[in-house]
Amino acid sequence: MAEQVLADGSATASELAERFGVSLMTIHRDLDELERQGIVRKFRGGVTAQPSGVFESNVQYRLKTMRAEKAAVAEHALRMVEPGMAILLDDSTSTLEIARRLRTAEVTPLTVVTNFLEAINLLSDQRGIHLMALGGDYDPLHSSFLGVSCVEAVEQLRVDVCFASTSAVHGGYAYHQEQHIVSVKRAMLDAAARNVLLIDHTKLGRVALHRVVPLSRFDTVLVGDGATPEALRDLDEHKVRYEVCATKGDHGERNGTGAT
């Protein structure tokens, strides 16, 4: 049931009851359990894997969404990486696209620090990459290591660039739904000489429960090219330095002029 909801994004209880040949009562009990585990969130008559202001989607769902924009943003971010650098990747599916490209990019030797198990698995066998895996409490819904011990490990480091993403961006701030994610992201930003935020256009104009940091903490914000003029205007009004990254098949890139 979880696999179907993660694949489709959402489903009604009646659809699931018909699909699995069980009663609505059984479906609602199972959906209650999936919600308790944090895999989905319930709404009147069904469930969804899509995020809200207090619910971040399961990593398996996020891996399937906005892939073209995430790839374009990652390609742009990769231009900022040079041999000899130490870079930090957070546990976002946007920065995972950077890890994918590091497997073939000619930027070694390189030190990569991350708490994201997906990225660790991708880079663990790569020659020329010194991989530093951040420990902590393993969170299966995010496929990453979090908690106090992760924050303390980050605080012992100093890297050249931190590449990070977040769930929502609005009014000059980055937001996230979960406090334990926020504390790790803040520590990562503090540990870097430069910070780069990677977001697809669906993150713009949204808020979540917790403020992470003001967007001024980022040297550059890389945005997917699905962003509307209204969403970009909000970045301009708050003097955010941003670049719009074209997906394959598009032409040109747009730079924000709000920052000085």
C-alpha positions in Angstrom: 0.0 0.0 0.0 2.8 2.4 0.9 4.5 1.6 -2.4 1.4 2.5 -4.4 0.8 5.8 -2.5 4.5 6.7 -2.9 4.3 5.9 -6.6 1.0 7.7 -7.3 1.4 10.6 -4.8 -2.0 10.2 -3.3 -5.0 7.8 -3.1 -8.4 7.6 -1.6 -9.4 5.0 0.9 -12.0 3.6 -1.5 -9.5 3.2 -4.3 -7.1 1.3 -2.0 -9.9 -0.9 -0.6 -10.8 -1.9 -4.2 -7.1 -2.3 -5.2 -6.3 -4.7 -2.3 -9.7 -6.3 -1.9 -10.2 -5.5 1.7 -12.8 -3.5 3.7 -12.6 0.3 4.3 -12.2 -0.3 8.0 -9.1 -2.4 7.3 -7.7 0.3 4.9 -8.2 3.0 7.5 -6.4 1.0 10.2 -3.5 0.5 7.8 -3.5 4.1 6.8 -3.4 5.1 10.5 -0.3 3.0 10.9 1.4 4.4 7.8 0.7 7.9 9.1 2.1 7.0 12.5 5.3 5.9 10.8 5.5 9.2 9.0 5.3 7.6 5.5 2.1 9.4 4.4 -0.3 12.0 5.8 -4.1 11.5 5.9 -6.7 13.8 4.6 -10.5 13.5 4.5 -11.1 10.3 2.5 -7.6 9.3 1.7 -3.8 9.8 2.1 -1.0 11.6 0.3 2.8 11.4 0.1 3.0 15.0 -0.9 4.5 17.5 1.6 2.6 20.0 3.7 3.8 22.7 6.1 4.3 20.1 8.9 5.0 17.0 6.8 8.1 16.3 4.7 7.6 13.6 2.0 9.3 10.2 2.4 12.7 10.1 0.6 11.5 7.4 -1.8 8.7 9.8 -3.0 11.1 12.8 -3.2 13.5 10.8 -5.3 10.9 10.6 -8.0 9.8 14.2 -8.1 11.1 17.2 -10.2 14.0 15.1 -11.5 14.8 17.2 -14.6 15.0 20.5 -12.5 17.1 18.8 -9.8 19.5 17.5 -12.5 19.8 21.0 -14.1 20.5 22.6 -10.7 23.1 19.9 -9.8 24.9 20.4 -13.2 25.2 24.1 -12.4 26.4 23.4 -8.8 29.0 21.0 -10.1 30.7 24.0 -11.9 31.5 25.4 -8.4 33.5 22.3 -7.4 37.3 22.2 -8.1 39.9 19.6 -7.4 41.3 19.7 -3.9 38.1 21.1 -2.3 36.2 19.7 0.7 32.5 19.9 0.1 29.5 19.1 2.3 26.2 17.6 0.9 23.1 17.5 3.1 20.5 14.8 3.0 18.4 16.2 0.2 17.5 14.6 -3.1 18.7 17.7 -4.9 22.3 17.4 -3.6 22.1 13.7 -4.3 22.2 14.7 -8.0 25.5 16.3 -7.4 26.8 13.0 -5.9 25.6 11.2 -9.0 27.7 13.5 -11.2 30.8 13.3 -9.0 31.1 9.6 -10.1 32.1 10.7 -13.6 33.2 14.4 -13.1 36.9 15.1 -13.4 37.2 17.1 -10.1 39.3 14.7 -8.0 41.0 14.7 -5.6 38.0 15.7 -3.6 36.8 15.4 -0.1 33.0 14.8 0.3 31.3 15.0 3.7 27.6 13.9 4.0 25.0 12.4 6.3 22.9 11.0 3.5 23.1 7.2 3.2 22.0 7.4 -0.5 25.0 9.6 -1.3 27.4 7.5 0.8 26.4 4.4 -1.1 26.9 6.2 -4.4 30.4 7.5 -3.6 31.8 4.8 -1.4 33.7 3.1 -4.2 34.9 6.2 -6.1 38.7 6.6 -6.5 39.9 10.1 -5.9 37.1 10.9 -3.5 37.8 10.9 0.2 34.4 10.2 1.7 33.6 11.3 5.2 30.3 9.8 6.5 28.7 11.7 9.3 27.3 9.5 12.0 24.3 9.9 14.3 20.8 8.5 14.7 19.7 6.8 11.5 16.3 8.1 10.2 14.9 5.6 7.7 12.3 8.1 6.4 15.1 10.5 5.3 17.7 7.8 4.7 20.1 9.9 6.7 22.0 10.3 10.0 20.7 13.0 12.3 20.6 14.1 16.0 23.0 15.6 18.5 26.0 13.4 17.5 25.6 14.4 13.9 25.6 18.1 14.8 28.6 17.7 17.0 30.5 15.9 14.2 29.7 18.7 11.7 30.9 21.3 14.2 34.4 19.8 14.2 34.8 20.4 10.4 35.5 23.3 8.1 34.7 22.8 4.4 35.0 25.0 1.3 31.3 24.7 0.1 28.1 23.4 1.6 25.4 22.4 -0.9 22.0 22.1 0.7 18.3 22.2 -0.1 15.2 22.8 1.9 11.4 22.2 1.7 10.2 25.8 1.3 11.4 29.3 0.5 9.3 32.4 1.1 9.8 36.0 2.2 13.6 35.9 2.3 13.8 32.7 4.5 14.3 29.0 4.0 11.9 26.7 5.9 11.7 23.1 6.8 9.0 20.9 8.5 11.2 19.1 11.0 13.2 20.6 13.8 15.8 17.8 14.0 16.6 18.4 10.3 16.8 22.1 10.9 19.5 21.8 13.5 21.7 19.7 11.2 21.3 22.0 8.3 22.2 25.0 10.4 25.4 23.3 11.6 26.3 22.4 8.1 25.9 26.0 6.9 28.1 27.2 9.9 30.8 24.8 8.9 31.3 26.1 5.3 33.2 29.0 3.8 30.5 29.2 1.1 26.9 28.0 1.1 24.8 27.2 -2.0 21.0 26.4 -1.8 19.6 24.1 -4.5 15.8 24.2 -5.0 13.3 23.2 -7.7 10.5 25.7 -8.4 7.9 23.9 -6.3 9.8 25.1 -3.2 9.2 28.8 -3.9 6.3 30.6 -2.4 5.8 28.0 0.3 6.4 27.9 4.0 6.9 25.1 6.6 6.8 25.0 10.3 10.4 26.0 11.1 12.6 28.7 9.8 16.0 27.4 8.9 18.0 30.5 8.0 17.5 33.8 6.1 18.4 33.4 2.4 21.2 35.9 3.0 23.1 33.0 4.5 23.6 31.6 1.1 26.1 33.0 -1.4 24.0 31.7 -4.2 20.5 30.2 -4.7 20.2 27.8 -7.7 16.6 27.6 -8.9 14.9 25.3 -11.3 13.6 26.9 -14.5 10.0 26.2 -13.7 9.9 29.2 -11.4 7.3 31.8 -12.3 8.1 35.6 -12.6 6.1 36.2 -9.4 8.2 33.6 -7.4 11.4 35.1 -8.7 10.2 38.6 -7.9 10.0 37.6 -4.2 13.7 36.7 -4.4 14.5 40.0 -6.0 12.6 42.0 -3.4 14.6 40.3 -0.7 17.9 40.9 -2.5 18.7 37.2 -2.9 21.5 36.4 -5.3 20.1 33.6 -7.4 20.6 31.8 -10.8 17.8 30.1 -12.7 19.2 26.8 -14.2 17.9 25.7 -17.5 16.9 22.1 -18.0 18.1 20.2 -21.1 16.4 21.5 -24.2 16.0 25.1 -22.8 18.3 27.9 -23.7 20.1 30.3 -21.5 20.1 31.0 -17.7 18.7 33.8 -15.8 20.5 35.6 -13.0 18.8 37.5 -10.1 19.7 41.1 -9.9 18.2 41.7 -6.5 21.5 41.0 -4.7 24.3 43.5 -4.7 
